[in-house]
Amino acid sequence: MPELPDAWRRPEPPPEAVQTGFFTDTTLCIGCKACEVACKQWNQLPSDGFHWTGHSYDNTSALGDTTWRHVAFVEQFHGDGAADRLLMMSDVCKHCESAPCEEACPTGALIYNEFGSVYLQQDICNGCASCVVACPFGVVDRNPSDGRAHKCTLCYDRQKDGMTPACAKACPTASIQFGPISELREKARRRVEELHARGEAGAYLYGDEANGEYSALRAFFLLQDKPEVYNLPAAPCRPAARLGTNYLVSFATAIGLAAISALLLQTSSRTEGRR
């Protein structure tokens, strides 16, 4: 049998590397947007423009096909004597350990790379937007120009060269921390204990471990208020986890409809016979 041309051969996958991720400590974020700028510069993403969005100092509003880091500003005015405060958080793709986008992708464009990140292969994406619908965090978005989905790569190209992702490198307060995911989780838990000891009883970790049907996140956060305040779902939905139940419900519904149809046909036949 003749050998296949090099272009047709399946390359050997890279060996598994240290599993990495992001820990974002929102108590350290100062809203400088250095992470947004660094992400756009490194990945050559277009500017979001300078226009009033109605969301405090936020000119970005949300993650999207050309915005892979988004600094959210949450102004809280209580008016009841409680202290007002400004919460800030740099949001990003969560790189879920069991990612709904990867499970929904019909072409294999979304994969887990050797660092454990969820990577979107642009040359395989067919623009079906199944991943856009499946993501409970609103991370993945389709670009209107090329029709394909886009999202954070966790700076895969930089990681391959032993470099820190651009956003974490640019963060002046270490709000965004990058490293081995196991070390980050330990560091994050110690940080929560430290804040509790200082009287910050509301500090907690979001996404550092599995939550119900949802897996742990490889980009997780230290928050000071409910997830919904930061535009994060309290209980993320993972469609694939409900497929079994959905199939059973569909099967039972089909059986029920078939039985009803048979009964109606039988009744109709008897009526015709009496005539």
N, C-alpha and C positions, 0 to 999 in steps of 0.2 A: 504494500500500500504506500503510495507516495506521501512524503511528509507535507504537512499543511504549511502554507506560507506563514511567515511570522505574524502578519497582521491578523490572522485567523486564530492564532493560538491563545488559549486562556492563560494569562500570566499568573505566576505564583503569588498568592496573597502575602503581604508583608507580615513578618512575625509579630505576634501580640506584644504590645509595649505596656509600660506602666499606665494604668487606667487613670485618666486625669479629668478635671472638671473645674467649676467655678464655685466659690463661696462668696456671696455678696452680703456684706454687713451693712444694712441700711442705716445703722446708728452712726456710721462714719461718713456717709455720703454728704457732700456739701453742694451737690447740684451743679458742679462746674462744667459738666458735659464734655470733659476731656476724653472720656471713653467713647462717646458718640463721634467726636471729631477723629480720634485715632482709628476707630473702626472704618469710618468712611474713607480716610486717607489711604489706609493700607489696602482695603478691598476695592478702591477706586469706585465708590458708590456716589451718586449725585447728591447734592445738597437738598435738604427739605425746604429751603427758603426761609425767609424772615417775615413771618406774618403772624398776626394775633389769632390764637386758636381759642381763647377763652379759658384755657387751662393753666392759669398762673403764668409761670415763666416757661412753660412747655411749648416749644414751637414744632414739636414732632408729633405729639398726640398718641402715637401707638407704634408698635413694631410693624414692619412691612417689608415689601420686596426689596426696597433700597435703604431700609433702616433696620439694622441688625442689633443695635443697642439703642435703648430708649430710656432716658432719665425722666421719671415721672415726678411731678410736684403735687403733693396733696396738702392743701391748706385747711386746717381745722379751726373753726371758730365756734366755741362752745356757748358763750353768752350767758353762762350760769355761774360765773365765778371761777370755773375751772380754767387752767392755763391753756391759752391757744398755742398751737404748734404747727410747724411745717415739716411734713414727712417727705423724704426723698428716696427714690429707689432707682437703680439702674437695672432695667429689665433686659432679658436676653432669652434666646432659645434655651429650653430646660434640658435638652439632651437626655431625655427620659431613658431609664434602663429598659423599659418595655414601651417603646414609643408608638403611639397610635398612628402617626404619620407613616412610619416604616411598615406597620402591619397593613395599612390601607393601600400602599403603593402597588399598582398592578404591574409595573415594569421593572422593579428592582432598582429604581433610581436612588432610593433611600437605603442606606446601609449603615452598619456600625463599623467604623474604621478601627485600626489597631489600638487606638487610644481610648476606645469605648464611646467616642462621640458619634452622634447621628449626623451622617454626611450625605448631602444631596448631590448626586452626579448629574450635572447639567446636560451632558451629552446623551443621557438615557431618559431624562424626563420628557413625557409626551404632553404635559400641560393639562392633564385631566382634572386636576384640582382635588383629587380624592384626599390628599394629605392636608389640604387647606381646611376641608370640612372636618376631618378626623381630629385635628389638633385642638384640645380643649383650652389652650392658652392663647389662641389667636396669633401664633408665631409665624406660621408659614403663609406666604402670600404669593400670588401669581403676578408676574410682571406683564403689563398690557402691551409692551413693545415686542417681547420675544415669546410671550404666551407660556413661559415655563415658570415653575415654582422656584422661590429663592428663600434662603434663610441663613442664619449664622453657621459658619463652618467650624467654630471654636479655633479659628486660625490654624487649620490643618497644615497649611504650607509652612507656617512658622514652627509649629510643633515638630514637624519632620526634621527641621534644622536645629532642634534643641532650643528654640526661642520661646519666650513668653508671649501669649496672645496680646495683640496691640492694645486692647481696652485695659487689661490688667496692668500692662507695662506703663500706660499713661496715667493711671489713677493716682493722684497725689496723696490720698489719705489711706490707701490700702483697704478701701471699701470693697473693691473687687480683688479677690485673692484667687490665684491659680496654682494648681499643684496636684499631686496624687490624691485621688478622691478620698481614700481612707484617712489620710493625714488631715485633709480639710475638714472632714466630719468630726474628728477628734478635736481639732482646733476650735471649730464652731461650738461644740458642746461646752468647752471650757470658757468660751467667750460668754455664752448664756449664763453660766454659773457666776462669772465675774459681774455681769450686769445685775443679776438678782441680788448679789451680795451688796451692790451699791444702791439698792432700792428700786431698780428698774424691773419690777415684778412682771410687767407685760411683755418682756422680750421672750421670743421663742423662735424655733427653727421651722421653716416651711420647706418640705420636700427632702429632708435629709434621710427619711426612711419611708417604706411603703405605707400607703394610706388607703385602707380598704381595697378596692379593686385596682388602685393605681400604684405603680411602682415608685421607687425612689428616683429622685432627680439628680442628674450629674451637674446641674447648675441650680443650687439651692440658696435659700435666703434666710437672714435673720430679720424678723419683723417686729414691730412694736404695736401693731393693731391687727384687726381681723384681715384675712386675706382679701376680702372684697374691697376693702379700703384702697388696696394697691392694685385693684383690677385683676386679682388672681382668684381662681375658683377655689372655694373651700373644700369641695369634694370633686376633683377632676373626673370626668367621665372617660372611660376607655372602651370604645365600642366593641373591640374584639373579645373583651371579657364577658360580654352579654350575648354573644352569638348563640351559645347553646340554648339559653332561655328563649331567645328570639325564634330559633328554629322550632322549638317545641310549641311555642305559641302559634306560629304560622301553621305547623302541622295539625295542631288541634283545631285551629280555625278552618283549615281546608276540610278536615273530616266533618266538622259541624255543618259547613256549607253544603257538602256533598249529601249528608243525611237529610238536610232540609230540602234540597233539590229533589231527592228521591221521593220524599214524602209528598211534595207538591205534585210531582208527576203522577204518583199513585192516586192521589186525590182527584186530579184532573181526569185520569183514565176512568175512574169509577163514575165520575159525573157524566162523562161522555157516554158510558155504557147504559146509564139510566135513561138517557134521552132516546 
